[in-house]
Amino acid sequence: MTGPLTQQRLCRLDDLADPGTRGFTLQTQFGLRDIFLVRRGTAVYAYVNHCPHTGSPLDWQPDQFLNLDRTLIQCATHLALFRIDDGHCVAGPCTGQSLTPVAVCVVEGWVSMAG
């Protein structure tokens, strides 16, 4: 069980490239949880940094979660590809599965945990 993430500011929207990604380690009531943000335009998406196929982290180096053309999230372990807007796997060994979403919002220029 992972528990809910605590509500907090993560970063300024302007601190994320467009498109761009950034990883975070957050405290939950049951311990630490790694997540990452993906910015595309004014939209920001967040997911748990955990491949549904192997359970491994997705980033191939710190804060690098996108494929070369920066249109999809790519798993560093088996190169599975996930859509940015919903985390659904469209290619690779976990096709049809999805990343675990994390609720975030942008308020007054800050990306924060939602709820």
N, C-alpha and C positions, 0 to 999 in steps of 0.2 A: 504494500500500500504506500502511496507516495504522499498523500495529503494535499490539501490546497496550498497554493503558493501565497505568500504574504503579499498584501497590496503595497506597491512601492513604485517610485519613479525608476525607470531603467536608463534612459538617455534622452537627449534632445533629438527631435526628428532631424534637424539639420546635421547632427553628428553621424547620421547614416547616409552613405552614398546612395545614389539612385540609378540603377538598382544596387543594393548593397546588403550586407549581412553583418551581424555581430552576436557573439555568444555571451552568455551570462551564467553564473552559478548563483542560485538563489536558495535561501533558507526556507524550508517548509516545516510544518509541525512534526514531520517524521525524518528530517535531515535535509541534506543538500540535494538540489535538483538542477541539472544543466538544461538550459533552454537556448534558443537563438531567435533573433528577429530577422525578418527579410523585408526590406523596403522596396516597393515598386510604385513610383509616383508619390501620391499622398497617402497611399495605403500601406499599412504595416501589418505583417502576419507574424505569428510566433508559434513555435513548435518545441516539443521536448527533443533534446539532442540525443536521439535514440533510434537506430534503424529497426524497423519492424521485422527484418529478416534475421539479423544476427545480434541485435541489441547493442551493437558498437556505436560509438559517436559518429556523426555524419561528416564533421569538418576534416578536411585533409591537411589543414594547418589552421592556427588560431583565426577565428572570424571568417573563414573561407568555406562557404557552404554551397556555392553555386557552380554550375558547369561553366565551361570556357566562354560560351556566348551569353552567360548570365541570364538565361531564360528559365532554367529549372534548378531545383535543389538536387545536388548529387551526393550520394553516399561514397565516402572515400574508400570503404572496404570492398564493395562489390559493384560500384558504379551504377547502382540503381538510381533512377531519375524520378523526381516527384514534382508535381505542379506546385507553383508558388502559392496560388490562391486558395488551395484546399488540402495540400499535402498528400494528394492521391498519387500512388506510384504508377507511372505510365510505361516504365521499361525496367528490366532487371529481374532478379530472383524473387522479388516481393510484389510483382505486378498485381494490381487489384487491392493491395493493402494500403494503409494510409499512416502518415505521421500523426502523432498525438498533438492536437492543437492546444494552445495556451491563449487565454483571453487577454488581449491588450487593447488599449485605447490611446488616442492622441488627444491631449487636452492642453490648450495654451502652449503648443509647441513641444510638449513633453510626451514621450512614449512611456506609458505606465501600465502596471498590471490592472486589469479590469475586474470588478466584482469584489 
